[in-house]
Amino acid sequence: PEAALPSAAPVTATAPRNRRRTALLAATAVAVVLAATALVPHLMSGDDNGGDRKQEAGSVTSTGGHGTPSSSASAKSTSSPSASASPSGSASPSGSATAKSGASASTGARSGGAADAAAAVPLTVTTRPYAWESPCGQTYLVDRDAAKVPPPPTEQDAPGWVSALGAVSAGSQYLELTVQGTGQDTVVLQSLNVRVVDSGTPPAWNVYEMGYIGVGCGGGVPTHSFSLGLDSVRPAVTPESGQTGLPYKVSENDPEVLYITAAAASHDVRWYLELAWSSGTRKGVLRIDDQGKPFRTSGMGGRPQYGYSLDTSEWVPHQAD
């Protein structure tokens, strides 16, 4: 009998399976390669994100707290609107926004803390720019006819009277400065200097004296009195004759009151003061002005002068004695 030939069916069945297995393995290998290829930039971007997280964490730290990456991202996104609202109206780069936010946040984080206390000015100055040495010695330039000017105010009402009329201290201005420390530490008042903002010709307005005609006035020279000549090329605060000048010492329980007579004869001067101070290792300069505006003192030579008559209850032409 003829020998039986091996059946080809198993070979035929095995070959496709092998091919499918080979194709499957090849596809798996391609998928692994593709996955690895995609993973490389992901890992690289992961490093960048790590750098961003460090930067964001730094921003959060500057506000006084540590948070998760999500909170850091929130802090970064929160800072973006404030950064875009720049004075120029243009948005800043994200890096600039973060730095700007960090600086602002650091300031906010110090509020109420030891760093804020260390940086704070350890003294206050209460200013009375329209104090009167004596009623007869205080006059104002007003751009109004005598019939439209109200009677002289009392000293405590002088600021409102001046503001309502747009009046300017004429001839001289008498300032009262109360300087007081904000704590027990001693603060040394080193110097008091003048800054002239503008100097020009006195306005051609009428002059009104605060004293009443026929009523005498008197006054003395209090301790810590200074004079200031605003017509000088370099105005300087000078102690009155026989008085001692700065430095002085102040604290919360030991304030000082300084009296300054600023005189102007031929100029209309806008000016302010700078008080240099020190306390231990801290020091600084404090600006003293009229609620954010420069003081204004003007000469009044040749201007019509008026005094208030109690007999007729009106302003009448008057020449100062």
C-alpha positions in Angstrom: 0.0 0.0 0.0 1.1 3.5 -0.6 2.5 5.3 2.3 0.1 8.0 3.7 1.4 11.5 3.1 1.4 13.9 6.0 -1.6 16.1 6.1 -0.9 19.7 5.1 -3.8 21.0 7.1 -1.9 21.4 10.3 0.8 23.4 8.5 -1.7 25.5 6.8 -3.5 26.2 10.1 -0.4 27.0 12.0 1.1 29.4 9.5 -1.7 31.9 9.7 -1.6 31.8 13.5 2.1 32.4 13.4 1.6 35.2 11.0 -1.1 36.7 13.2 1.1 36.3 16.3 4.0 37.9 14.4 1.8 40.8 13.3 0.4 41.2 16.8 3.9 41.2 18.3 5.0 43.7 15.7 2.0 45.9 16.4 2.7 45.7 20.1 6.3 46.7 19.5 5.2 49.6 17.4 2.8 50.7 20.1 5.5 50.4 22.7 7.8 52.5 20.6 5.1 55.1 19.9 4.3 55.2 23.6 7.9 55.6 24.5 8.2 58.3 21.9 5.2 60.2 23.3 6.6 59.7 26.8 9.9 61.5 26.1 8.4 65.0 25.5 5.9 64.3 28.3 8.8 63.7 30.6 10.6 66.7 29.3 7.5 68.8 29.8 7.2 67.3 33.2 10.6 68.8 34.0 9.4 72.2 32.8 6.3 71.8 34.9 8.4 71.0 37.8 10.3 74.2 37.2 7.0 76.0 37.0 5.8 74.4 40.2 9.0 75.6 41.9 8.4 79.1 40.6 4.7 79.0 41.6 5.6 77.6 45.0 8.0 80.5 45.4 5.1 82.9 44.6 2.9 81.2 47.2 5.8 81.2 49.7 6.1 85.0 49.3 2.6 85.3 50.5 3.4 83.5 53.6 2.0 80.0 52.8 2.9 76.7 51.2 0.4 74.8 49.1 -0.2 72.0 46.6 0.6 72.5 42.9 -3.1 73.2 42.3 -3.1 76.0 44.9 0.1 77.3 43.3 -1.5 77.3 39.9 -4.5 79.1 41.4 -2.2 81.7 42.9 -0.5 82.1 39.6 -3.8 82.5 37.7 -5.0 85.0 40.3 -2.0 87.1 39.8 -2.5 87.4 36.1 -5.4 89.9 36.1 -3.7 92.3 38.4 -0.5 92.1 36.3 -2.5 92.8 33.1 -4.0 95.9 34.7 -0.7 97.7 34.4 -0.6 101.5 34.0 0.1 101.2 30.3 -2.9 98.9 29.9 -0.9 96.1 28.3 -0.5 92.6 29.7 2.8 91.6 31.1 4.5 88.3 30.4 3.7 85.6 32.8 7.1 85.7 34.4 6.8 89.4 35.0 3.3 88.9 36.4 4.6 86.3 38.9 7.4 88.5 40.0 5.1 91.5 40.3 2.6 89.4 42.2 5.3 88.1 44.5 6.6 91.5 45.4 3.1 92.8 46.1 2.3 89.6 48.1 5.4 89.9 50.1 4.4 93.4 51.2 0.9 92.1 52.1 2.4 89.1 54.0 4.5 91.5 56.2 1.4 93.4 57.2 0.9 93.0 60.9 4.1 91.0 61.3 7.5 91.6 62.8 8.9 92.7 59.4 6.1 95.3 59.0 6.8 96.6 62.5 10.5 96.9 61.7 9.8 98.8 58.5 7.1 101.1 59.9 7.9 104.8 60.7 8.1 104.9 64.6 6.6 108.4 64.9 3.6 110.5 63.9 3.3 114.2 63.2 0.1 116.1 63.8 0.1 119.3 61.7 -1.8 122.5 62.2 -1.0 124.6 59.2 -3.4 127.4 60.1 -2.5 127.9 63.7 -2.3 131.5 65.0 0.5 133.0 66.9 -1.9 135.9 67.6 -5.0 137.0 65.6 -3.4 140.3 64.8 -0.4 138.5 63.3 -2.4 136.3 60.9 -3.5 137.6 57.5 -4.8 136.0 54.4 -4.9 136.8 50.7 -8.4 136.2 49.3 -9.6 136.7 45.7 -12.9 138.3 46.7 -14.3 141.8 47.3 -14.7 142.7 50.9 -18.5 142.5 50.7 -18.3 138.9 49.8 -15.9 137.8 52.6 -17.4 136.4 55.8 -16.2 137.7 59.2 -12.9 136.5 60.7 -13.2 132.9 62.0 -11.9 131.7 65.3 -8.6 129.9 65.3 -10.2 126.4 65.3 -12.4 127.4 62.4 -9.6 128.9 60.3 -8.9 125.7 58.2 -12.6 125.7 57.0 -12.6 129.4 56.4 -9.4 129.2 54.3 -10.6 126.2 52.3 -14.0 127.7 51.5 -12.4 131.0 50.2 -9.3 129.5 48.6 -7.3 131.8 50.9 -3.5 131.9 51.1 -1.4 132.7 54.1 -0.1 136.3 53.6 3.1 137.6 54.9 3.7 134.7 57.2 2.3 131.3 58.1 2.4 129.8 61.6 2.7 126.0 61.8 2.3 123.9 64.9 3.8 120.4 64.6 3.2 117.8 67.4 5.8 115.0 67.0 5.2 111.8 69.0 6.7 108.3 69.0 4.4 105.3 68.3 6.1 103.1 70.9 8.4 103.0 73.9 11.6 103.2 71.7 13.2 106.6 71.6 13.2 108.4 68.2 15.7 111.1 67.5 14.6 114.0 65.4 17.8 114.7 63.4 16.9 117.6 61.2 14.1 119.6 59.6 14.6 120.7 56.1 12.6 122.7 53.5 11.7 121.7 50.0 10.4 124.5 47.7 8.0 123.2 45.1 7.3 126.5 43.3 8.1 130.2 43.8 6.5 133.0 41.9 4.8 136.4 42.0 2.3 137.0 44.8 -1.3 137.1 43.5 -3.0 140.5 43.2 -5.7 139.7 45.8 -7.0 141.6 48.8 -5.4 141.1 52.2 -7.7 140.4 55.2 -6.5 140.6 58.8 -7.9 138.2 61.3 -7.8 140.6 64.2 -10.6 143.1 64.9 -10.0 146.8 64.6 -9.5 148.5 67.9 -8.9 145.2 69.8 -5.4 144.6 71.1 -3.4 141.4 70.5 -0.6 139.8 72.4 1.5 136.7 72.2 4.7 135.1 73.3 7.4 132.9 71.8 6.9 129.3 72.9 9.6 126.8 73.4 10.9 125.1 70.3 10.1 128.0 68.0 11.7 128.3 64.5 11.7 130.9 61.8 11.8 130.2 58.0 12.5 132.8 55.4 10.9 131.6 52.2 12.3 134.5 50.1 15.8 133.1 50.6 17.6 131.3 47.8 18.0 128.3 50.2 15.3 128.5 52.9 16.3 126.9 56.2 14.5 126.3 59.4 16.3 128.3 62.1 15.7 128.3 65.9 14.4 131.5 67.3 16.9 133.6 69.3 17.9 131.9 72.6 16.3 128.6 71.7 18.0 125.2 71.0 17.5 123.4 67.7 17.4 119.8 66.7 18.2 117.1 67.5 15.3 116.3 69.9 14.1 113.0 71.3 10.5 111.8 71.3 8.7 108.6 72.3 5.0 107.6 72.9 5.1 109.2 76.3 7.3 112.1 75.5 6.1 114.2 72.5 7.5 117.5 71.3 5.6 120.5 69.8 7.5 122.6 67.2 6.3 126.0 66.2 7.4 127.4 62.8 6.9 130.9 61.4 7.4 130.8 57.7 7.7 134.3 56.2 7.4 135.5 52.6 7.6 139.1 51.4 8.2 139.1 47.7 7.3 135.6 46.5 4.3 133.2 46.4 5.9 130.0 47.6 4.6 126.4 47.7 6.7 124.3 50.0 6.9 121.3 52.4 9.1 120.0 55.2 11.2 116.9 55.5 11.9 115.5 59.0 14.9 113.2 59.2 14.6 110.7 62.1 16.5 107.7 63.5 15.7 105.0 66.1 18.3 102.4 66.8 19.4 100.9 63.4 16.3 102.4 61.7 16.2 105.8 60.0 14.2 107.7 57.5 12.7 110.9 56.2 9.1 111.9 56.9 7.4 114.5 54.6 5.3 117.1 56.4 2.7 119.0 54.3 -0.9 120.2 54.2 -2.8 116.9 53.9 -0.8 115.8 50.9 -0.5 119.3 49.4 2.4 121.7 49.8 2.0 124.6 52.2 1.5 127.9 50.5 2.7 131.2 51.8 2.7 134.5 49.9 4.0 138.0 50.1 1.4 140.8 50.2 3.3 144.0 49.5 1.2 146.7 47.8 -2.1 144.7 48.1 -5.2 146.4 49.5 -5.6 145.5 53.2 -8.8 145.1 55.2 -9.7 144.8 58.9 -13.0 143.8 60.4 -14.9 146.5 62.3 -17.0 145.4 65.2 -18.9 148.7 65.1 -20.2 148.2 61.6 -19.8 144.4 61.3 -18.0 144.7 58.0 -14.6 144.7 56.4 -13.2 148.1 56.0 -9.9 149.4 54.5 -7.2 149.2 57.1 -3.5 149.6 57.3 -1.7 147.4 59.8 0.1 149.2 62.6 
